[in-house]
Amino acid sequence: MSLQLRVIKELTYMSKIQDALKTLSLRQNLTTSQAEDVMNEIMAGQASDIEIAAYLMGLAVKNESIPEIVG
């Protein structure tokens, strides 16, 4: 893969937590699968402290749904 392609891929990649933050900012519920993917990213150390704080705040502001808690 060329350097240009790798850079473009990295710039357009949205992590699971970033995708979840976008969904939460629209006050939409996450699916169990989405919440599980986010938790896996957090536990793997792939999410920053700021992303984790924003995720938890987004859930709290929106009011957590059962699938979000189960995931």
VENUR-V649995 format. One record per pair of residues at least 24 apart in sequence whose C-alpha atoms are under 6 Angstrom apart, sorted by sequence separation. I is the first residue (numbers start at 1). J is the second residue. D is the distance in whole Angstrom. If there is no record, write none. Layout:
{{I | J | D} {I | J | D}}
This chain:
{{35 | 68 | 5} {24 | 58 | 6} {27 | 62 | 6} {32 | 67 | 5} {36 | 71 | 4} {31 | 67 | 6} {32 | 68 | 6} {35 | 71 | 5} {30 | 68 | 6} {32 | 71 | 4}}
